[in-house]
Amino acid sequence: MSIEKIREYFKSVGIEGRIKEFSESSAIELTIAELERYSGYLAWVDVCKPREV
């Protein structure tokens, strides 16, 4: 979806002031240990394991 369509939708519902645009992307580099610590994860999930039915 383009930012123009999002702007149109937000304007139609009266919340156009809520769009925040940034000229640069925001990203940080984390180790696995840091990701676990900061995210508060409960457990890792194996997404490659076939689901048992």
C-alpha positions as CSV (number, residue, x, y, z in Angstrom):
1,M,0.0,0.0,0.0
2,S,1.4,3.4,-0.9
3,I,1.8,6.2,1.6
4,E,-0.6,8.2,-0.5
5,K,-3.4,5.7,0.0
6,I,-2.6,5.6,3.7
7,R,-2.7,9.4,3.9
8,E,-6.1,9.4,2.1
9,Y,-7.5,6.8,4.5
10,F,-6.3,8.6,7.6
11,K,-7.7,11.9,6.3
12,S,-11.1,10.2,5.6
13,V,-11.3,9.1,9.2
14,G,-9.9,12.3,10.6
15,I,-6.6,11.1,11.9
16,E,-4.2,12.4,9.3
17,G,-2.0,14.0,12.0
18,R,-0.9,10.5,13.2
19,I,1.4,9.8,10.2
20,K,5.0,10.1,11.1
21,E,7.6,10.0,8.3
22,F,11.3,9.6,8.7
23,S,13.9,10.2,6.1
24,E,16.1,7.4,7.3
25,S,15.2,3.9,8.5
26,S,15.6,3.1,12.1
27,A,17.4,-0.2,12.8
28,I,19.7,-1.6,15.4
29,E,21.9,-4.7,15.3
30,L,21.4,-7.2,18.1
31,T,23.0,-10.5,19.0
32,I,20.7,-13.4,19.8
33,A,21.3,-12.9,23.5
34,E,20.4,-9.2,23.3
35,L,17.3,-10.0,21.3
36,E,16.2,-12.4,24.0
37,R,16.9,-10.0,26.8
38,Y,15.2,-6.9,25.2
39,S,12.2,-8.7,23.7
40,G,11.0,-10.6,26.8
41,Y,10.5,-13.7,24.7
42,L,9.0,-16.8,26.3
43,A,10.4,-19.5,24.1
44,W,11.9,-20.1,20.6
45,V,9.6,-21.7,18.0
46,D,10.9,-24.0,15.3
47,V,9.0,-22.7,12.2
48,C,10.6,-25.3,10.0
49,K,9.2,-28.3,11.9
50,P,6.2,-29.9,10.3
51,R,3.0,-29.5,12.2
52,E,1.6,-32.7,13.7
53,V,-2.1,-33.2,13.0
